[in-house]
Amino acid sequence: MTLFMTILGIVVFVVGLLFSIAWHEAGHLITGKMFGVRVPQYMVGFGRTLWSKKIGETEYGLKAIPAGGYCRLIGMFPPDASGKVQARSTSPWRSMIEDAREASYEEVGPGDEDRMFYQRKPWQRTIIMLAGPFMNLILAIGLLAVYLMGFGINKTTSTVSTVSECVVSADAKTDKCPADAKPAPGKAAGLLPGDRIVSFNGQKIGDYEKLQGLIRKSSGEVTLVVDRKGQKLTLKPVLEQNKMIKLDGDGRAVPNQYTTTGFLGISPATGIQRQSAAESVEFTSDIVKNAFHGLLRIPQKVPALWGAAFQGDERDQDSPVGVVGAARVGGEVAALDVPPSQRVGLMIFIIAGFNVSLFLFNMLPLLPLDGGHVVGAWWESIRRRIASLRKRPDPGPFDVARLMPVAYVVASIFIAFTVLVLIADLINPVKVT
């Protein structure tokens, strides 16, 4: 049964991946057609074509390797200064440029003279290229809303899980109470596991984060109202100052750093909680922000990734993960010994996270990514504006094809990184904890 669920989880992830890619390319397709660009092909996947059908002027299809997709727009690059595509040059850099230009004109036919991508206005090209990644962002927001408001997330609550026996410093080498230790304030006041703290010094408590902040800022006697099996009780513990682990601005523990704060002596219970619309917006913005910071930190993680792949080092849990690794995680999630609703919710969360990554990755201002074409369109607009202000002739469309050598270098780096991640995912994968 576990093997079946693992395979099912992998299949569900692959289907979600293919849908996400198709959804991305649909953004380019719809906006390209909207602005009059001819779109001869819309394909999901790479390699050998498994199925295709031509509808109107566009061939729609599915290919064998589910690792990407493309929407072919004719005339991505303008002709050179002579107004035509040149023959191949002996210069390897020039050959790259002319090969790219030639490929963009392969399917240009009679009647397409005014239907090429480069002929669209810069703002139209910007919309066409941004439509793909923004489709992923829209899908991610929708999936996260379903996950957060429909299924809920595992959060600490204001319900007491355990009550400490005594006051022990966070950096103590043992959890056992020394002979001279003071009783924990919560224990002395009569708090019991299962009590739900309703208010703290008159302030209503809805989650543990707020309660924790109030405890840490307080000292001396405080007033707690707790719900014990439906009965409201008022307790008055006297908080002690104790050496506790330091928290960062997001409430996460900072390893090996301590501070002196108020101490009650309880640990919270956890539970699945559905989020409100406002909480979902905040959570989603945090996901995008953290993913963005993670993308910026990828170069720093390459040495550790190399060590995990080839030197037997432990794989970091926040290590970059590729399609194979994500599919493996999807399989593990499906096989978890948790309620089915939680497994479905986690799978939705994984696919949403993948779409956030697709959005951010494609927004990078580098060719051959969508963001690179956007930068080319903006530079053309700026160049034309400057020429107009100086009353000089229109410089014409910016030849993005001239940047293809840079695009090949960028693509080579991406391919090398993808291979490294693939090896790490196969040899030393990130596992669900």
C-alpha positions as CSV (number, residue, x, y, z in Angstrom):
1,M,0.0,0.0,0.0
2,T,2.9,2.4,0.8
3,L,4.5,1.7,-2.5
4,F,1.2,2.3,-4.3
5,M,0.7,5.6,-2.5
6,T,4.3,6.7,-3.3
7,I,3.8,6.0,-7.0
8,L,0.5,7.8,-6.9
9,G,2.1,10.8,-5.2
10,I,4.8,10.9,-7.9
11,V,2.1,10.7,-10.7
12,V,0.0,13.5,-9.1
13,F,3.1,15.7,-8.9
14,V,4.0,15.0,-12.5
15,V,0.5,15.9,-13.6
16,G,0.6,19.0,-11.5
17,L,4.0,19.9,-13.1
18,L,2.6,19.4,-16.6
19,F,-0.4,21.5,-15.9
20,S,1.8,24.3,-14.4
21,I,3.9,24.3,-17.5
22,A,0.9,24.3,-19.8
23,W,-0.7,27.1,-17.7
24,H,2.6,29.1,-18.1
25,E,2.7,28.7,-21.8
26,A,-1.0,29.5,-22.1
27,G,-0.1,33.0,-20.9
28,H,2.2,33.5,-23.8
29,L,-0.2,31.9,-26.2
30,I,-3.3,34.0,-25.3
31,T,-1.5,37.3,-25.1
32,G,0.5,36.6,-28.3
33,K,-2.6,35.9,-30.2
34,M,-4.3,38.9,-28.6
35,F,-1.7,41.2,-30.0
36,G,-1.7,39.6,-33.5
37,V,1.5,37.5,-33.3
38,R,1.2,34.1,-35.1
39,V,1.8,31.2,-32.8
40,P,2.5,28.0,-34.9
41,Q,3.3,25.7,-32.0
42,Y,2.2,25.2,-28.3
43,M,3.9,22.2,-26.8
44,V,4.1,20.8,-23.3
45,G,7.3,18.9,-22.7
46,F,10.4,18.3,-24.8
47,G,11.7,15.6,-27.1
48,R,9.6,13.2,-29.2
49,T,6.0,14.3,-29.8
50,L,3.5,11.9,-28.2
51,W,0.4,13.6,-29.4
52,S,-0.5,16.8,-31.4
53,K,-3.4,18.4,-33.1
54,K,-3.6,21.5,-35.3
55,I,-6.4,23.8,-34.5
56,G,-6.5,26.9,-36.7
57,E,-2.9,28.0,-37.3
58,T,-1.5,26.5,-34.1
59,E,-0.3,23.0,-33.4
60,Y,-1.0,21.9,-29.9
61,G,0.9,18.9,-28.5
62,L,2.4,16.8,-25.7
63,K,6.0,15.7,-25.8
64,A,7.8,12.8,-24.1
65,I,10.0,14.6,-21.5
66,P,7.9,16.5,-18.9
67,A,10.7,19.0,-18.0
68,G,9.4,22.1,-19.7
69,G,7.5,23.4,-22.7
70,Y,7.4,26.1,-25.2
71,C,5.1,28.4,-27.1
72,R,6.6,29.3,-30.5
73,L,6.1,32.9,-31.5
74,I,7.4,33.8,-35.0
75,G,9.9,36.6,-35.5
76,M,11.2,36.7,-31.9
77,F,14.3,38.6,-33.2
78,P,14.4,41.4,-35.8
79,P,16.4,41.0,-39.0
80,D,19.8,42.6,-39.0
81,A,20.7,46.0,-40.3
82,S,20.6,44.7,-43.9
83,G,16.9,43.7,-43.4
84,K,17.5,40.0,-43.8
85,V,18.8,36.9,-42.1
86,Q,22.5,36.5,-42.9
87,A,24.2,33.2,-43.8
88,R,26.3,31.5,-41.1
89,S,29.5,33.2,-40.2
90,T,32.9,31.6,-39.4
91,S,32.8,33.4,-36.0
92,P,31.3,31.1,-33.4
93,W,29.7,34.1,-31.6
94,R,28.2,35.4,-34.8
95,S,27.0,32.0,-35.7
96,M,25.1,31.8,-32.5
97,I,23.4,35.1,-33.3
98,E,22.4,34.1,-36.8
99,D,21.3,30.6,-35.8
100,A,18.9,32.1,-33.3
101,R,17.7,34.7,-35.8
102,E,17.2,32.0,-38.5
103,A,15.3,29.8,-36.1
104,S,12.9,32.7,-35.3
105,Y,12.1,33.0,-39.0
106,E,11.7,29.3,-39.9
107,E,7.9,29.4,-39.8
108,V,7.4,32.8,-41.2
109,G,5.3,32.5,-44.4
110,P,3.3,34.6,-46.8
111,G,0.9,36.9,-44.9
112,D,3.1,37.0,-41.8
113,E,4.9,40.2,-42.7
114,D,3.1,42.1,-40.0
115,R,2.6,39.3,-37.5
116,M,6.0,38.9,-36.0
117,F,6.9,39.3,-32.3
118,Y,9.6,41.9,-32.7
119,Q,7.1,44.2,-34.5
120,R,4.9,44.5,-31.5
121,K,5.2,47.6,-29.3
122,P,7.6,47.3,-26.3
123,W,4.7,47.3,-23.9
124,Q,2.9,44.6,-25.8
125,R,6.0,42.4,-25.9
126,T,6.4,43.0,-22.1
127,I,2.8,41.8,-21.5
128,I,3.4,38.7,-23.8
129,M,6.6,37.7,-22.0
130,L,5.3,38.5,-18.4
131,A,2.0,36.7,-19.0
132,G,3.7,33.3,-18.6
133,P,5.3,33.8,-15.2
134,F,2.3,35.7,-13.9
135,M,0.1,32.8,-14.8
136,N,2.2,30.7,-12.5
137,L,1.9,33.4,-9.8
138,I,-1.9,33.4,-10.2
139,L,-2.0,29.6,-10.0
140,A,0.2,29.6,-6.9
141,I,-2.0,32.2,-5.1
142,G,-5.1,30.2,-5.9
143,L,-3.6,26.9,-4.8
144,L,-2.2,28.5,-1.6
145,A,-5.7,30.0,-0.8
146,V,-7.2,26.5,-1.2
147,Y,-4.5,25.0,1.0
148,L,-4.6,27.6,3.7
149,M,-8.3,28.3,4.0
150,G,-9.7,24.9,2.9
151,F,-7.2,22.5,4.5
152,G,-5.3,24.6,7.1
153,I,-1.8,24.4,8.3
154,N,-0.1,22.8,11.3
155,K,0.4,25.6,13.8
156,T,1.2,26.0,17.5
157,T,-1.9,26.9,19.4
158,S,-2.7,28.6,22.8
159,T,-3.5,25.2,24.2
160,V,-1.0,23.9,26.7
161,S,0.8,20.6,25.7
162,T,3.2,20.2,28.7
163,V,3.9,22.1,31.9
164,S,7.5,22.4,33.1
165,E,8.3,21.3,36.6
166,C,10.9,24.0,37.4
167,V,12.8,27.0,36.1
168,V,15.7,25.7,34.0
169,S,18.0,27.9,31.8
170,A,17.7,27.2,28.1
171,D,21.5,26.5,27.9
172,A,21.4,24.0,30.7
173,K,23.0,20.7,29.8
174,T,20.1,18.7,31.3
175,D,16.3,19.0,31.5
176,K,16.3,17.6,35.0
177,C,15.4,19.9,37.8
178,P,18.3,20.8,40.1
179,A,17.7,20.5,43.9
180,D,17.6,24.2,44.4
181,A,15.4,25.0,41.3
182,K,12.3,27.1,41.7
183,P,9.0,25.6,40.6
184,A,7.9,26.8,37.2
185,P,5.3,29.6,37.4
186,G,2.8,27.7,35.3
187,K,3.1,24.6,37.5
188,A,2.8,26.6,40.7
189,A,-0.3,28.4,39.4
190,G,-2.1,25.1,38.6
191,L,-1.9,25.1,34.8
192,L,-2.6,21.7,33.3
193,P,-2.0,20.1,29.9
194,G,-5.1,20.6,27.7
195,D,-5.8,24.1,29.2
196,R,-6.5,26.6,26.5
197,I,-5.2,30.1,27.4
198,V,-8.0,32.6,26.4
199,S,-6.5,35.8,27.7
200,F,-3.3,37.2,29.2
201,N,-3.6,40.3,31.4
202,G,-6.9,41.1,29.8
203,Q,-5.6,40.7,26.2
204,K,-7.5,38.2,24.1
205,I,-5.3,35.3,22.9
206,G,-5.9,33.7,19.5
207,D,-2.6,32.1,18.8
208,Y,0.6,31.0,20.5
209,E,2.8,33.6,18.8
210,K,1.0,36.4,20.5
211,L,1.0,34.6,23.9
212,Q,4.7,33.9,23.6
213,G,5.4,37.6,22.9
214,L,3.4,38.7,25.9
215,I,5.0,36.2,28.3
216,R,8.5,37.2,27.2
217,K,7.8,40.9,27.8
218,S,6.3,40.3,31.2
219,S,7.5,39.8,34.8
220,G,5.9,39.3,38.2
221,E,2.2,38.4,38.7
222,V,0.0,38.1,35.6
223,T,-3.6,37.1,35.1
224,L,-4.5,34.2,32.8
225,V,-8.0,33.1,31.8
226,V,-8.0,29.5,30.7
227,D,-10.6,27.2,29.2
228,R,-10.5,23.8,31.0
229,K,-12.9,21.4,29.4
230,G,-15.4,24.2,28.7
231,Q,-15.0,25.9,32.1
232,K,-13.4,29.3,32.4
233,L,-10.8,29.6,35.2
234,T,-8.7,32.6,36.3
235,L,-5.1,31.8,37.3
236,K,-2.4,34.3,38.6
237,P,1.1,32.9,38.0
238,V,4.1,34.9,39.0
239,L,6.5,35.0,36.0
240,E,10.2,34.5,36.5
241,Q,13.0,36.0,34.5
242,N,14.9,33.1,32.8
243,K,17.6,32.6,30.2
244,M,15.7,31.6,27.0
245,I,16.6,31.0,23.4
246,K,16.7,34.2,21.3
247,L,14.0,34.6,18.5
248,D,14.4,36.5,15.3
249,G,11.9,39.0,13.8
250,D,9.8,36.1,12.4
251,G,9.6,34.3,15.8
252,R,12.1,31.6,14.8
253,A,14.8,30.4,17.2
254,V,18.3,31.7,16.6
255,P,20.7,28.8,17.3
256,N,23.2,29.2,20.2
257,Q,21.9,32.7,21.1
258,Y,20.1,33.5,24.3
259,T,18.3,36.3,26.1
260,T,16.7,36.9,29.5
261,T,12.9,37.1,29.2
262,G,9.7,36.3,31.1
263,F,9.2,32.6,31.7
264,L,5.9,30.8,32.4
265,G,7.0,27.2,31.8
266,I,4.7,25.7,29.2
267,S,5.0,24.3,25.7
268,P,2.2,24.7,23.2
269,A,0.2,22.0,21.5
270,T,0.0,22.0,17.7
271,G,-3.0,21.4,15.5
272,I,-4.3,21.9,12.0
273,Q,-5.9,25.4,11.7
274,R,-7.7,26.9,8.7
275,Q,-6.5,30.4,8.0
276,S,-8.5,33.5,7.3
277,A,-8.3,35.4,4.0
278,A,-6.0,38.0,5.7
279,E,-3.8,35.3,7.2
280,S,-3.6,33.6,3.8
281,V,-2.5,36.8,2.1
282,E,0.2,37.3,4.7
283,F,1.3,33.6,4.5
284,T,1.5,33.8,0.7
285,S,3.5,37.0,0.7
286,D,5.9,35.3,3.1
287,I,6.2,32.3,0.8
288,V,7.0,34.5,-2.2
289,K,9.5,36.6,-0.1
290,N,11.3,33.6,1.2
291,A,11.4,31.9,-2.2
292,F,12.9,35.1,-3.6
293,H,15.6,35.2,-0.9
294,G,16.2,31.5,-1.5
295,L,16.7,32.2,-5.2
296,L,19.3,34.9,-4.4
297,R,21.1,32.5,-2.1
298,I,21.4,29.6,-4.6
299,P,25.1,30.5,-5.5
300,Q,26.0,30.2,-1.8
301,K,24.4,26.7,-1.6
302,V,26.3,25.2,-4.5
303,P,29.3,24.0,-2.4
304,A,27.0,22.3,0.1
305,L,25.1,20.8,-2.8
306,W,28.3,19.5,-4.3
307,G,29.3,18.0,-1.0
308,A,25.9,16.3,-0.7
309,A,26.1,14.9,-4.2
310,F,29.8,13.7,-4.3
311,Q,31.3,13.8,-0.8
312,G,28.6,12.1,1.3
313,D,27.8,15.3,3.3
314,E,24.4,15.6,4.9
315,R,21.8,17.2,2.6
316,D,20.4,20.5,4.0
317,Q,16.6,20.5,4.3
318,D,16.5,23.9,2.6
319,S,18.8,22.7,-0.2
320,P,17.7,23.4,-3.8
321,V,15.5,20.6,-5.2
322,G,14.8,19.7,-8.9
323,V,11.9,18.1,-10.6
324,V,13.1,14.6,-9.6
325,G,13.6,15.6,-6.0
326,A,10.2,17.4,-5.8
327,A,8.5,14.3,-7.4
328,R,10.2,12.1,-4.8
329,V,8.9,14.4,-2.0
330,G,5.5,14.2,-3.5
331,G,5.6,10.4,-3.3
332,E,6.7,10.6,0.3
333,V,3.9,13.0,1.2
334,A,1.3,10.7,-0.4
335,A,2.7,7.8,1.7
336,L,2.7,9.7,5.1
337,D,0.8,8.2,8.0
338,V,-1.4,11.2,8.4
339,P,-5.1,11.9,7.5
340,P,-5.8,11.9,3.7
341,S,-6.9,15.6,3.9
342,Q,-3.5,16.6,5.2
343,R,-1.8,14.6,2.4
344,V,-3.9,16.3,-0.2
345,G,-3.2,19.7,1.3
346,L,0.5,19.1,1.4
347,M,0.5,18.0,-2.2
348,I,-1.3,21.2,-3.2
349,F,1.2,23.2,-1.2
350,I,4.2,21.5,-3.1
351,I,2.7,22.3,-6.5
352,A,1.9,25.9,-5.4
353,G,5.6,26.2,-4.2
354,F,6.7,24.9,-7.6
355,N,4.7,27.6,-9.4
356,V,6.2,30.3,-7.1
357,S,9.6,29.1,-8.2
358,L,8.6,29.1,-11.9
359,F,7.4,32.7,-11.5
360,L,10.6,34.0,-9.8
361,F,13.0,32.0,-12.0
362,N,11.4,33.3,-15.3
363,M,11.4,36.9,-14.0
364,L,15.2,36.9,-13.9
365,P,16.4,39.6,-16.3
366,L,18.5,37.1,-18.3
367,L,18.1,35.5,-21.7
368,P,16.8,33.0,-22.6
369,L,14.3,33.6,-19.8
370,D,11.2,35.6,-20.1
371,G,12.7,38.4,-18.0
372,G,15.6,38.8,-20.5
373,H,13.1,39.5,-23.4
374,V,11.3,42.1,-21.1
375,V,14.6,43.9,-20.5
376,G,15.2,44.0,-24.3
377,A,11.8,45.5,-24.9
378,W,12.3,48.1,-22.1
379,W,15.8,49.1,-23.5
380,E,14.3,49.5,-26.9
381,S,11.6,51.8,-25.5
382,I,14.2,53.9,-23.6
383,R,16.4,54.1,-26.6
384,R,13.6,55.3,-28.8
385,R,12.5,57.8,-26.2
386,I,16.0,59.3,-25.9
387,A,16.2,59.5,-29.8
388,S,12.9,61.3,-29.9
389,L,13.9,63.8,-27.2
390,R,17.2,64.5,-29.1
391,K,15.2,64.8,-32.4
392,R,17.3,62.0,-33.9
393,P,16.1,59.2,-36.2
394,D,14.3,56.2,-34.7
395,P,17.0,53.6,-33.9
396,G,14.5,50.9,-34.7
397,P,13.9,47.6,-32.7
398,F,16.6,46.5,-30.4
399,D,18.4,43.4,-31.7
400,V,18.0,41.0,-28.8
401,A,19.7,38.3,-31.0
402,R,23.0,40.0,-30.3
403,L,22.7,38.9,-26.7
404,M,22.5,35.2,-27.7
405,P,26.1,34.4,-26.8
406,V,25.3,35.6,-23.2
407,A,22.1,33.5,-23.4
408,Y,24.1,30.4,-24.2
409,V,26.5,31.0,-21.3
410,V,23.5,31.5,-18.9
411,A,21.8,28.4,-20.3
412,S,25.0,26.4,-19.8
413,I,25.2,27.5,-16.2
414,F,21.6,26.6,-15.6
415,I,22.1,23.2,-17.3
416,A,25.2,22.4,-15.1
417,F,23.3,23.4,-12.0
418,T,20.3,21.3,-13.0
419,V,22.5,18.3,-13.5
420,L,24.1,18.9,-10.1
421,V,20.7,19.1,-8.4
422,L,19.6,16.0,-10.3
423,I,22.6,14.0,-9.0
424,A,22.0,15.2,-5.4
425,D,18.3,14.3,-5.7
426,L,19.1,10.8,-6.8
427,I,22.1,10.1,-4.4
428,N,21.3,12.2,-1.3
429,P,17.7,13.4,-1.6
430,V,15.8,15.8,0.7
431,K,13.4,13.8,2.7
432,V,10.1,14.7,4.3
433,T,10.4,15.1,8.1
